[in-house]
């Protein structure tokens, strides 16, 4: 611990640890021969200027043999060392023969496995670039052993500076530069446009073919065949009947202030007389400012006036001023049979000249008529048909296969409430025989007289027979004079059976005023036949 401080000379001189004398330097350092003028203050090697001298450990001879300078080499391993034979230090074991055969140089080859890229550049190539390994490239980090390790890109990359690298880093042209910057020749632009048009046309053609073949259900080349039209229609066809009768059927329009209604009518005389239903025109009968118009099939509109009307049969006659109108032919309803084909013509729901067809479903069907807003209170001996009859058909024609009018469409039976609704195949028409008789009386006198029996009745049945039971007999009536009394059940009038009150009324209306007819009654279980002269 009482070690004496050493002198500066002793601090800078290495000593032999065995003899405590300055150690002799067995190796000659070239730097000792260099000029040290002007550097007197530089400390000696191995000495620190501000502390005790460093202790230099002994050099192991084995380590010196491995890491020391090879014999004959002076100085460091710096690349500026004078040229000379490079010593070889063999520390690794000999290479196995199998590895030497697989990875060694071929026999007689002297070149190194490491080749400079410059060796592969063809002679005379103007694109030859400076090789990576060239003599005097002191800044190349691959040849500087003191350069630190860094992470770089993939090893297998193309040489820097090739055409591909320049193309990748070249700026792209915008559409404006291509079109207006004169960077591309006009011929090239024109060729590019032509190519684009050709590609578009080819794409459209292929798209059309794909679309046509993609839908097997369509074919744009199909043309449907048509047969030769057959204009030879039989006279009894619906078309033939309609062509003859439609011009004689008119649409009747009634307007009273802000209210109005529509119906149909049939021209029955060349002087312009038109028959229709009473409930069609009754609202205009007693109203001075009411307007009645008739519209013909050709669209002409003509004013009409009421000649006369009969609420008890729901018939009325109008008069229009038309020169040479088409007149309907009146047939006979007495000859109709169930199943006969008929055609209904009229203006249902305001649709003029509408034609429907069907058959006769029944004849002599008693139907009571009592329309709201009208004074109609009638029982008609109706023709029933399944031809479509709707509101607005009232007053139109029911025509047979010969084109003759056999009835005037009057009423329908519907499933709606309040008489609303459309056709369900139950339409009723007034027989043309009754229409002819009533229309003639209205045209001749403007009024109609109906035969009366003079009794009030109600429908009854005993389970085996039906009839009309007399409730009372009016004083001085035809029934009183014939001996009919209260309690009698009328079962037949003339040759027509009576099954109820409505059938009694239509049976009496079949006869004329003053006509004498037989009436069969049941009194206290006995049948009596009484002769009655209708008033």
Buried (B, 14 or more C-beta within 10 A) or exposed (E): EEEEEEEEEBBBBBBEEEEEEEBEEEEEEEEEEEEEEEEEEEEBEEBEEEEEBEEEEEEEEEEEEEEEEEEEBEEEEEEEEEEEEEEEEEEEEEEEEEEEEEEEEEEEEEEEEEEEEEEEBEEEEEEEEEBBBEEEEEEEEEEEEEEEEEEEEEEEEEEEEEEEEEEEEEEEEEEEEBEEEEEEEEEEEEEEEEEEEEEEEEEEEEEEEEEEEEEEEEEEEEEEEEEEEEEEEEEEBBEBBBEBBBBBBBBBBBBBEEEEBBBBBBBBBEEBBBBBBBBBBBBBBEEEEBBBBBBBBEEEEBEBEBBBBBBBBBBBBBBBEBEEBBBBEBBEBEEBEEEBBBBBBBBBEBEBBBBBBBEBBBBBBBBBBEBEEBBBEBBBBBBBBBBBBBBBBBBBBBBBBEBBBBBBBBBBBBEEEEEEBBBEBBBBBBBBBBBBBBBBBBBEEEEBEBBBBBBBBEBBEEEEEBBBBBEEBEEEBBBBBBBBEEEBBBBBBBEBBBBBBBBBBBBBBBBEEEEEBEBBBBBEEEEEEBEBEBB
